[in-house]
């Protein structure tokens, strides 16, 4: 008889980066990832975001979200 040993390691920390041309899209991307990470028991620990304006006056939004084990 053959036995297979499975071992699962839970993710305790995860940092993800997001970008978008507007805040609404950025928010949707982050909210979607929050829902996915909730399934693996991660919660938002911190959020950092910035807005940039290029030489043509177009805005660009970025965010870094740190997820931690619940």
N, C-alpha and C positions, 0 to 999 in steps of 0.2 A: 504494500500500500504506500502511495506517495502522499506526503503532506506538504502543503505549501504554507509558508509562514508569511503573513501580511503584517506590515508595520506601517502605521500612519503617523506622520509627524504633523502637528498642527502649526500653521503659520502664526507667528506671534506679532510680527511687525511687517508692514507693507507700505511703501511709499509710491504714489502714482502721480503722474504729471498729465495735465490737461491743457488744451489750447483751443481757442475759438476766435472768430471775428466779432462776436457780440456776447454780451453777458447772458442772454437767455439761452443760447446754445451751450455755453460753458456750464451753466447751471444744470441743464438737462444731462450733459455728459457726466457730471459729478454725481447727480442723483441716481442715475442708472448704475454707476459703479458702486455707490453706497448700497443699493439693493443687492447687487451681486455679492459684495463682500459680507453682507449680513448673513448670507447663506453659509459662509465659512467662519462665522462667529467673530468677525472683525467689525469694530466700530470706529467712527471718526475720532481721532485724537487731536488733530490740529489741521488748520487750513491756512495756507499762505497764498496770496494772489497779487497780481500786478497787472497794470494796463500800460501798454506802450502805444505811442503814436509814431507812425513812420513818416518819411519825408513828404508823402502825398496826403498826409492828414488822416489816413485810415487808422482806426484803432485795432488793437490786437490784445487779447486777454489771455493770461496764463494763470494756472493754479497748481499748487502742490498740495496733495492731501495725504496726511499720515494716518494710516489705519493701525489700530492695535487690537490685540485679543481682548475680548470682553471680560 
